[in-house]
Amino acid sequence: MGTALGNLAKFEQDQYKSINKSKNALALLRKTSGSNETMASILINMGNRFSNPDSAIYYFNHALQLVSVEDDPLIVIGANNSMAYSYLDKGDVANVEKCIDHALSISININNPDWQFTIYDTYSDVMVRKGDLSHALKYEKKSMEAIEIANKQSALKQVRLLAAVLDLKNMETIIKDEKNEIEHANAHLRNKNQWIIIIILFIFVLSGIFTFLIQKKRIQLQHQQIESAKKIIDAEENEKASIGKDFHDLTGQKFSSFTGYIENMEFPDYHSKSTILSLVQDLKETVRDMSHRMNRSWLERFTLEQSIHGLCNDIVKMTHLNLEFQAPDEYPVIPKETKIHIFRITQELLSNAVKHAPGSKVVLDISFSTDYLILTYNDDGPGFSKEKDNNGVGLSNLFERIKLLNGRIELNTTPGFGTYYSIKIPLA
């Protein structure tokens, strides 16, 4: 039953149901001796289900504690290869290379070119993530060489099996038939072997071409998706700039007329008139700053610190949002394109707070590590269902911007229990 539950968990689409089935399977298997290999396989499957790299690494390490290379080298290789990708998500290159080296060493010792192909492909992914494309190409070539060896070994096994069957038939023919019939059978066998070799070579070449075309198509699709996202966001920026300009021109004229009207009015108390004019002027400046922040070219004139502080002040002043903003005194130098995206991401988070959590406490925090900007948002508002209510245009643009910046986002929310975002964006 434990083994069956572990296998069912692999096919479960829902992450939480899969993890629960895996945990029940482990509870059953712990009662049976000699089931370490099965438990390790289930733990690896659980680790692959987690998008959080730390959770995934926990389960991979647990799997490695249950088995050794002598028990099942293939499980050890699989756990190390999967754990390498989790460390890669964390940006821990040293542990990535340590896992890959260990897995590669085992696959070479047991002469398993199938795993060598996979591990070299992982190495290539690491080099691409590091931006070292020359080494990425080198490891991709090694990966192709390994799969070529694996295909040859598989083909040789089939040829040997077929040759053994044909040899048996040939021996029976020698016993039953005359010399001429035997020679005819041998010629026929040789002809068959030649055709088998030709077919195997053709299949090998065809599979290599097919693999190359799939890789090429996948890269083209990724480029198209990135370009499409850039065009959508550029169109959004242009539309905001146009709306901001129209808004500025319209309100500027109305405020001027309104100010002139008040100045020409008679007030019994000059102090009241002065107060009203001051409030109108303050509102005019706030509206002007808001319209300017809709314009990309205007945002580029300011630092990220100035832009976000101004945004927070405007929202608090205009909507009375209960906002607590925390940020360092000094910001590092941030590329222009990254700065615009971070500002728009912050703007979208606060706009959602105004629309969906107007009476809640909102905490916005910006911090910096050596290579990353870390933006966290937290409110105690109504929350929402990630499965049902996560399809809005604003949230979609937010996720696309983070994807373009090669960043990572974590969203935790449940109806009735607030909303939490953690966004990590590389500064380079």
N, C-alpha and C positions, 0 to 999 in steps of 0.2 A: 504493500500500500504506500509506503514511503517513497519508493522508486517511482511508482505510478503518479503520485502527486507532484513529484519533482519534474517529471516529463510533461505533465499537464500545464505546469507553471510556465514552461517555455513557450507554449502556444497561446497563453492568456494575453489578450490585447491590453486590458486594463492593468496599469502598473501596480496599483495597490492590491488587486486581487491576486496578481502573480506573486507578489512578495508574501502575502498571507499563506498561499498554498505552499510556497517554498519553506516558510517557517514551520508549517505543520508537517511537511515531509521530513525536515531535519529533526523535529521532536520525535518522530517515529523511528528514524534511522539511528538515533543515539542509543536506542534500546537494544540494538543489534550489533554485535561485534563484527569486524571485517567489512564495515560499510564506509570506511573513510574516503575511498575514491569517489563513491557516489555522492557523499556529502560535499566533497570538495567541488564536484561538478555543479551541484545545486548552488553553492556559495558563489561560484564564478558567474552563473546565470543571474543571480541576485545583484551582484556588483554591476553587471552590464545594464541593469534596469535603471540605475541611478544616474541622473544628470549631474548631481553634486559630486565632484571628484573625490572629496574626502570620504563620503559614505561608500563610494565604489571601492576605494583603496582599502577601507576597513575589511570589506568582505573578501577581496582578493588575498589579503594577508592571512585572513582566517583560513582560507582554502589551502594556502601554502603551508600552514602549520599542521594540516591534517595528513599531507602526503609528502613524500620525498622523491627525488629523481629515480631512486631504485624502485619505489612502489609503482609510480606511473609518470614517466617523463613527459608524456603528452599533456597531462593536466598541469604540470609545473610550467611547461612552455606557454600554454594557453593563458594561465593566470598572469604570468609576467608580461606577456604581450598586451593583454587588456589593461593591466595596471600601468603600462607605459603610456597609453592614451590618456588615462586619468591624470597622471603626473603632467602630461603635456598640456591638459586643460588648465592645470594650476600654474603652468609656466616653470615647473621644476625640471629643467633640462638635465641636471646631473642624475637625478633618479630615473628619468626617462632612459638615458643611455645605459644606466646600470641594469635596469630590467631587460632592455633589448639585448645587451651583451650576454646576460645570463641565459636568456632563452635561445639566443643564436648558438652559444657554446654547446648547449644540450642537444639542439637539433643537428649540429655537425657531428657530435659524438655518436648519436644513434643513426646517423646517415638518413635524415628525413628531409628530402628536398622540398616537400610540400610546405612544411613549416618554415623552412629557410626562405621560400618565396614570400610568405606572409610577413616574416620579420623584416626582411629587406624592404618590403613595401612600407612597413611601419617606420623604418629608418628614413625612408624617402619623405614621408609625411612630416617627420621631425625637422628635416632639413628645409622643407618648404616653409614650415612655421617659423624657422629661424631666419629665413630669407636667403639661405645658402643653396641657390638653385643648381650650382654645378655639382655639389655633393648629392643633392636630391636626385639628379639625373644619373649619377654614378650608382647609387643604391637601387634606383629603378631598373637599371641595366642588370645589376646582380640579381634582382628579383626575377627578371625575365629569364636569365640563365638558369636559375634554380627551378623554375616551372618547366623549362625545357628538359632539364635532367629528370624531373619527376615524370614528365610525359614519356620520356624515353624508357625509363624503368618500367612504367606501366605497360608500355607497348611490348617491351622485351618479355615481361611475364606472360602476356597473352600469346606471343609468338612461341615461347617455350612450351606452354600448355598445348597449343595447337600442334606443335611439332611432335610432342609426346603421343598425342592421339593418333596422328598420322603414322608415326613409327609403329604403333601397335597394329594398325590396320595393314601396314606394309608387311609385318611379320606373319600375319594371318594369310596374306596373299602368297608369300613365299612357300608356306606349308601347303596351300591348296592348288596353286597354279604352276604352270610351266615357266621356264626361264624368260621367254619372250613377253609373257603377261606381266612378269615382275618388272622387267625393264620399262614396259609401257607405264606401269603404275608409278615407277620412280620419276619418269619424265613428267607425268601428270602432277605429281607432288611438287616437283621443282617449279613448275609453272604456277601452281597455287601459291607457293611461298613468295614468289616474285610479286604476284598481284597483291598479296597481303602486305608486303613491305611497302609497295607503292601506295596502297590505300592508307596505311598508317602514316606515312610521310605526308600525304595530302591532308589528312585530318589534322596533323600537327601544325602544318603551315596555315591551314584555314583557321585553327583556333588562335594562333598567334596574331593573324590579321584581325580576327574578330575582337580579341582583347584590346588591341591597339585602337580600333575604331570606337569601342565603348569608352575607353579612357579619353579619347579626343572629344567625343560627343559630350561627355560629362563636364570636361573643362569648358567647352563652348557654352554649355547650358549655364554653368556658374557665372561666366562672364556676362551672358545675356541678362541673367537675373540681377546682377550688380548694376549693370548699365540701366536697366529698366527702373530699378529703385532710385538711382541717381536722377533720372529724368523726372520721375514723379515728385521727388523732393524739391528739385529745382523749379518745377512748375508751381509747387506749393509756395516756395519762397517768392516767386514772381507775383503770384496772386496776392500774397500778404502785402508785398511792397505796394501794389496797385491800390489795394483797399486802404492801406495806411496813408497813402498820399491823398486819396479822395477824402478820407476821414479828416485828415489834417486841414485840407483846404476848406471843407465844409464847416467844420467846427470853428476854425480860426475866424472866418467871416462872421459867423453867428455870435461868437464871443465878443468880437469887436463892436458889433451892433448893440449887443446887450450891455457892454460896458459904457458905451456912449449914451445909451438910454438912461442908465442909472446916474451917470454924471450930470445929466440935464434935469434930473428929478429934484424936487425940493424935499429935504428931510428936516424934521424938527430938531434932530440931533445929528451933528456932523460926525460924531463918533460911530453912529450906526451906519451911516453912508460909507465911511472909511472901512468899516468891518466887512460890509457886503462886497465892496470893490476888491478888498484883499482876498476874500473867499473865492470870488469869481476868477481873479487872477491866478490863485493857487490851483483851482480846478482846470483853468486853461492850460497851465504848465503841465499838470498831470496828464491831461488828454494829449497834449503835444508829445510828451515823452512816450506815452503808450503807442502813438502812431509811428513815432520814430523807431521803436523797437520792433515794429512789424516789417521794417525795411532792412534788408540784409546789408546794403552798403552803409547804412547808418550804424548798424551794430558793429561793423568791422572797424569803426573809428575808436571804439572803446575796448577796454580790457574785459575779460570774462568777469572779473570781480565787480567792476562798475556796472555791467549789464545785469548781472543776477541780483545785486543789491538793489538796483533801481526797480527791477521787476517785482521783487518782494515788497518794497515800499509801496509801489503802485497798487498791488493787489490788496494789501492791508488797508490802504487809504480808501480804495474804491469799494471793497466788498466787506471790510471789517473781519476778514478771516483771522481766526485765532492761530497765527503762524509763529513758530519758533525757528529761527534760522541760525545755524551754526556753521562757521567757516573759518579757515585760518586767516591770519593777518596778511600773509603774503602768498600770492599764487605763483607757480612756476610759469615759464614761457610755454604757451600752448599754441599749436598751429592754427592758422586762421579757420580752416575748414572744420577742424575739431571743435573750436570755440563756438562756431555757429550752431553745430549739432547739439552740443551740451546745453547751450542756452535754450534751444527749441525743446529739448527733452525736459528740462526744468519747467519751462512754460507750460508744456502739456500736463505734467504732473500737478502743478498748482491749479490749472484750469479745471482739471477733473475734481480736485478737492473743492473748488468753489461750486461746481455743478452738483456733485454727488455727496459731499460731506460738509455742507456749509456750517453746521454748528459744532463740528468736532475739533479736537486739538490736533494740529498738524506740526510735525517736526521734520525739518529739512536740514540735512547735514552734508557738507562737502569736505573731504579730506584728501590728502595726497600721500602716496607711498613713493618709492624711488622712481617707478616707471608707470604708475597708474593714478588716475583720478577715480575716487570712490564716492559715489553719490547715493545716499540712503534717504528714503522717504517713508514716513510712518504716520498713520492717522488712526483714531479710535472711532471712525465713522461706521456706516452700515455695511461696508465691505461688498463683495459681489461673488458670483459663482464663476470660476475660471473657465468651466466647461461651456456655460451658456451665455455669459455676458462679456466675452473677451474678443468680440469681433468688430468693435468700433473703429472708425477711420483714424481717430486720434491715437488710440493704442497701437493700431497697425503701423502708423508712421513712426511712432516711438520705437517699436521693435526693429523697423527697417533701418532707422538711423543708428541704433546700437550695433546692428549687424554690419553696416557699412564701416563703422569705426573699429570693427573686429573686437567689440566688447562683449561682455557677458551680463545677463540680467537674471535676477531671481525674484519671482513674484509669489508672495504668500498672502492669501486672502480667503476669507470664508464669510458668507452672509451673516451679518450681526456681530462680527469680530474684527472689524477694521481692515486696513490694507497696508502692506509692507512691500517696498521695492528696494532691492540692492543692485546697483549698477556699477560695473567695473570697466573702465575704458583706458586702453593704453595711450600714453601721451606722445609716443614717438609716431 
